Amino acid sequence: MNDRRQNQRYTTEQALEAYDLHSARFLGRFVDISEDGFLLFCPQPIDVDSIWQLRVLAANDTLLRSLLSFGAECLWVRAADEPNHFWAGFHIIDISSEDTETLRKLLSTTESV
């Protein structure tokens, strides 16, 4: 498979979770992230070519404060080895300048993969 990533991916020290901004549906946990895309580990399949407005939270934040939000398109989905779980690759398509800065700060404190 050709790797079409343009930016280095990073793992975060804190566990991050993705939620649909409109329905609050839990979509999955971030495996890695870059300025233009990310990989989620999901408990249900995501439709390829679907577009989401995501809210990103720290998994252990009991106050449910958003770290950032952005629009993203699901580019591909594959079954994971764990039963009833999936890998989903996304491309970030809409992010505010404020959230871009927040993402850059987050990436500057993480480890590249």
Order of alpha helices (4+ residues) and beta strands (2+ residues): beta-beta-beta-beta-beta-beta-beta-alpha-beta
